[in-house]
Amino acid sequence: MQHEVKRRFKDQLFGQFARIGGALANGHRLELLDVLAQAERSVEELAAETGLTVANASQHLQVLRRAGLVEARREGTRVCYRPAGPEVFALWQALRGAGEARLAEIDRVVATYLGDRAQMEEVGPDELLRRLEAGEVTLIDVRPLVESGHGRIAGARAIPIDQLEARLPELPPDRPVVAYCRGPYCVYADEAVQLLTQHGFRAARLAGGFPDWRAAGLPTENGQTASTPGGTTR
């Protein structure tokens, strides 16, 4: 390949990759991807979740769409968005991990706002799977129903955080409870652990969230169907 042709090839190739980087270079757009990792949502729902106006949310979503990171479909007058594929969450997961490893500021922000978490028991995915298989814990998904209804950890009870206190009688009082939500920076599970502890339950939070669990190929369910590692159902 001639030098000039090779140079044009490299410039065009890396320029295309840079479109992805440019789309991710905004905190609001990363948060939108984090929410969309849970379930398909409308522009209005995404705006409400992220504290944006509908117009601003729509603009950010268009940037993500042009970069091939999200897809849209129309449902009547609503436009709903979803990640373009599992590699989109993997990209966000990798970026998140790199930030946690390389940016001390992330630790400081987490310590400032999630300081109470240090006193909570945290359960990893492998340990949670073992406890579930042994019947040792009650697992609750405290995300909004629109998210848990699209998929949850196999065996989990869907109890949104705003319903948890009223539904405490549904939980066996003599069995530890593990709560999970969207991911490592979602506070729903923290709030659930605090509430459960106040009412005498032994409670812990899952490290990570549902998208991380699903990306690891661990058992999930949607409605009445549960999937096991390897893609079978039970």
C-alpha positions as CSV (number, residue, x, y, z in Angstrom):
1,M,0.0,0.0,0.0
2,Q,1.4,3.4,-1.0
3,H,2.2,5.7,1.8
4,E,-0.4,8.3,0.8
5,V,-3.1,5.7,0.5
6,K,-2.1,4.1,3.8
7,R,-2.3,7.6,5.4
8,R,-5.8,8.2,4.0
9,F,-6.9,4.8,5.2
10,K,-5.6,5.4,8.7
11,D,-7.1,8.9,8.9
12,Q,-10.5,7.8,7.8
13,L,-10.5,4.6,10.0
14,F,-9.5,6.3,13.2
15,G,-11.8,9.2,12.4
16,Q,-14.7,6.8,12.4
17,F,-13.6,5.4,15.8
18,A,-13.4,9.0,17.1
19,R,-17.1,9.4,16.4
20,I,-17.8,6.9,19.2
21,G,-15.4,8.8,21.5
22,G,-17.0,12.1,20.7
23,A,-20.5,10.7,21.4
24,L,-19.3,9.4,24.8
25,A,-17.6,12.7,25.8
26,N,-20.5,14.0,27.7
27,G,-21.7,13.0,31.2
28,H,-25.4,13.3,30.3
29,R,-25.0,10.9,27.4
30,L,-23.2,8.4,29.5
31,E,-26.0,8.5,32.1
32,L,-28.5,8.0,29.3
33,L,-26.7,4.9,28.2
34,D,-26.6,3.7,31.8
35,V,-30.4,4.1,32.1
36,L,-31.0,2.5,28.7
37,A,-28.9,-0.6,29.8
38,Q,-31.9,-1.4,32.0
39,A,-34.7,-1.2,29.5
40,E,-36.0,0.6,26.4
41,R,-37.4,4.0,27.4
42,S,-39.1,6.9,25.8
43,V,-37.5,10.4,25.4
44,E,-39.9,11.7,28.1
45,E,-39.0,9.0,30.5
46,L,-35.3,9.4,29.9
47,A,-35.5,13.2,30.4
48,A,-37.3,12.6,33.8
49,E,-34.8,10.0,34.9
50,T,-31.7,12.2,34.1
51,G,-33.0,15.6,35.0
52,L,-32.9,17.0,31.5
53,T,-35.5,18.8,29.5
54,V,-37.1,16.7,26.8
55,A,-35.5,18.8,24.1
56,N,-32.0,18.4,25.6
57,A,-32.5,14.6,26.1
58,S,-33.6,14.3,22.5
59,Q,-30.5,16.2,21.3
60,H,-28.2,13.9,23.3
61,L,-30.0,10.9,22.0
62,Q,-29.6,12.0,18.5
63,V,-25.8,12.3,19.0
64,L,-25.7,8.7,20.4
65,R,-27.9,7.5,17.5
66,R,-25.6,9.1,14.8
67,A,-22.7,7.3,16.4
68,G,-24.5,4.0,16.1
69,L,-24.8,3.5,19.9
70,V,-28.6,3.6,20.3
71,E,-31.6,2.8,18.1
72,A,-35.0,4.4,18.0
73,R,-38.5,3.2,17.2
74,R,-41.8,5.1,17.1
75,E,-44.7,4.1,19.2
76,G,-47.6,6.3,18.3
77,T,-46.5,9.8,19.3
78,R,-43.6,8.5,21.4
79,V,-40.1,7.8,20.3
80,C,-38.5,5.0,22.3
81,Y,-34.7,4.3,22.5
82,R,-32.7,1.2,23.3
83,P,-29.0,0.3,23.1
84,A,-27.9,-0.7,19.6
85,G,-26.4,-4.0,20.9
86,P,-24.8,-5.7,23.9
87,E,-21.4,-4.2,22.9
88,V,-22.7,-0.7,23.8
89,F,-23.0,-1.7,27.5
90,A,-19.7,-3.5,27.3
91,L,-18.2,-0.2,26.1
92,W,-19.7,1.8,28.9
93,Q,-18.6,-1.0,31.4
94,A,-15.0,-0.8,30.1
95,L,-15.0,3.0,30.3
96,R,-16.4,2.9,33.8
97,G,-13.7,0.4,34.8
98,A,-10.9,2.5,33.3
99,G,-12.2,5.5,35.2
100,E,-12.4,3.7,38.5
101,A,-8.8,2.4,38.0
102,R,-7.2,5.6,36.8
103,L,-9.1,8.6,38.2
104,A,-8.8,9.2,41.9
105,E,-11.5,11.8,41.7
106,I,-14.1,9.1,41.1
107,D,-13.2,7.5,44.5
108,R,-13.5,10.9,46.2
109,V,-16.9,11.6,44.6
110,V,-18.2,8.1,45.6
111,A,-16.8,8.5,49.2
112,T,-18.5,11.9,49.5
113,Y,-21.9,10.8,48.4
114,L,-22.0,7.1,49.1
115,G,-20.1,7.1,52.4
116,D,-22.8,5.0,54.2
117,R,-22.1,2.2,51.8
118,A,-18.9,1.3,53.7
119,Q,-21.0,0.0,56.6
120,M,-23.1,-2.2,54.3
121,E,-22.5,-5.9,53.5
122,E,-21.7,-6.3,49.8
123,V,-22.2,-9.6,48.0
124,G,-20.5,-10.5,44.8
125,P,-22.2,-12.2,41.9
126,D,-20.6,-15.6,42.5
127,E,-21.5,-15.6,46.2
128,L,-25.0,-14.4,45.4
129,L,-25.5,-17.3,42.9
130,R,-24.3,-19.8,45.5
131,R,-26.7,-18.4,48.2
132,L,-29.6,-18.4,45.7
133,E,-28.9,-22.0,44.7
134,A,-28.7,-23.0,48.4
135,G,-32.0,-21.1,49.2
136,E,-30.2,-19.0,51.8
137,V,-31.4,-15.5,50.8
138,T,-34.4,-13.6,49.5
139,L,-33.3,-11.5,46.4
140,I,-35.2,-8.3,45.6
141,D,-35.0,-6.1,42.5
142,V,-35.7,-2.6,43.7
143,R,-35.6,-0.9,40.3
144,P,-38.7,0.6,38.7
145,L,-41.1,-2.0,37.4
146,V,-40.6,-0.8,33.8
147,E,-37.0,-2.0,34.2
148,S,-37.4,-5.2,36.2
149,G,-40.3,-6.1,33.9
150,H,-37.8,-6.2,31.0
151,G,-35.5,-8.6,32.8
152,R,-34.2,-9.4,36.2
153,I,-32.0,-11.9,38.0
154,A,-33.6,-15.3,38.1
155,G,-35.4,-15.8,41.3
156,A,-35.6,-12.1,42.2
157,R,-38.8,-10.5,43.5
158,A,-39.6,-7.2,41.8
159,I,-40.3,-4.7,44.6
160,P,-39.5,-1.1,43.6
161,I,-37.8,1.0,46.2
162,D,-40.9,3.2,46.6
163,Q,-43.0,0.2,47.4
164,L,-40.6,-1.7,49.7
165,E,-41.7,-0.4,53.1
166,A,-45.3,-1.3,52.4
167,R,-44.4,-4.7,51.1
168,L,-42.0,-5.8,53.9
169,P,-44.6,-8.3,55.2
170,E,-44.0,-10.3,52.0
171,L,-40.4,-11.0,53.0
172,P,-39.5,-13.9,55.2
173,P,-38.2,-12.2,58.4
174,D,-35.8,-15.0,59.3
175,R,-34.0,-15.0,55.9
176,P,-31.3,-12.5,54.8
177,V,-32.2,-10.2,52.0
178,V,-30.0,-9.1,49.1
179,A,-31.1,-6.0,47.2
180,Y,-29.8,-4.9,43.8
181,C,-30.6,-2.1,41.3
182,R,-29.0,-0.6,38.2
183,G,-25.3,-0.7,38.9
184,P,-22.5,0.4,41.2
185,Y,-23.6,4.0,41.3
186,C,-27.3,3.5,41.7
187,V,-28.5,4.2,45.3
188,Y,-31.8,2.3,45.2
189,A,-30.1,-0.8,46.7
190,D,-28.4,1.3,49.4
191,E,-31.8,2.8,50.4
192,A,-33.3,-0.7,50.4
193,V,-30.5,-2.0,52.7
194,Q,-31.0,0.9,55.1
195,L,-34.7,0.4,55.2
196,L,-34.5,-3.3,55.7
197,T,-31.9,-3.0,58.5
198,Q,-34.1,-0.5,60.3
199,H,-36.9,-3.0,60.3
200,G,-34.8,-5.8,61.7
201,F,-33.8,-7.7,58.5
202,R,-30.2,-8.8,57.8
203,A,-29.6,-7.1,54.5
204,A,-26.9,-6.7,51.9
205,R,-26.5,-5.2,48.5
206,L,-25.2,-6.8,45.3
207,A,-22.0,-5.5,43.9
208,G,-22.8,-4.1,40.5
209,G,-26.3,-4.3,39.0
210,F,-28.6,-6.2,36.7
211,P,-26.8,-5.2,33.4
212,D,-23.5,-6.4,34.8
213,W,-25.0,-9.7,35.9
214,R,-26.6,-10.2,32.5
215,A,-23.4,-9.3,30.7
216,A,-21.6,-12.0,32.7
217,G,-24.0,-14.6,31.4
218,L,-25.5,-15.4,34.8
219,P,-29.1,-16.6,35.1
220,T,-31.8,-14.1,34.3
221,E,-35.6,-14.2,33.7
222,N,-38.2,-12.2,31.9
223,G,-41.8,-12.8,32.9
224,Q,-42.1,-16.6,33.3
225,T,-38.9,-17.5,31.4
226,A,-35.6,-17.9,33.1
227,S,-32.3,-18.3,31.3
228,T,-29.3,-20.2,32.5
229,P,-25.6,-19.7,31.5
230,G,-25.2,-21.1,28.0
231,G,-28.5,-19.7,26.8
232,T,-30.9,-22.5,27.9
233,T,-34.1,-21.9,29.7
234,R,-35.7,-23.4,32.7
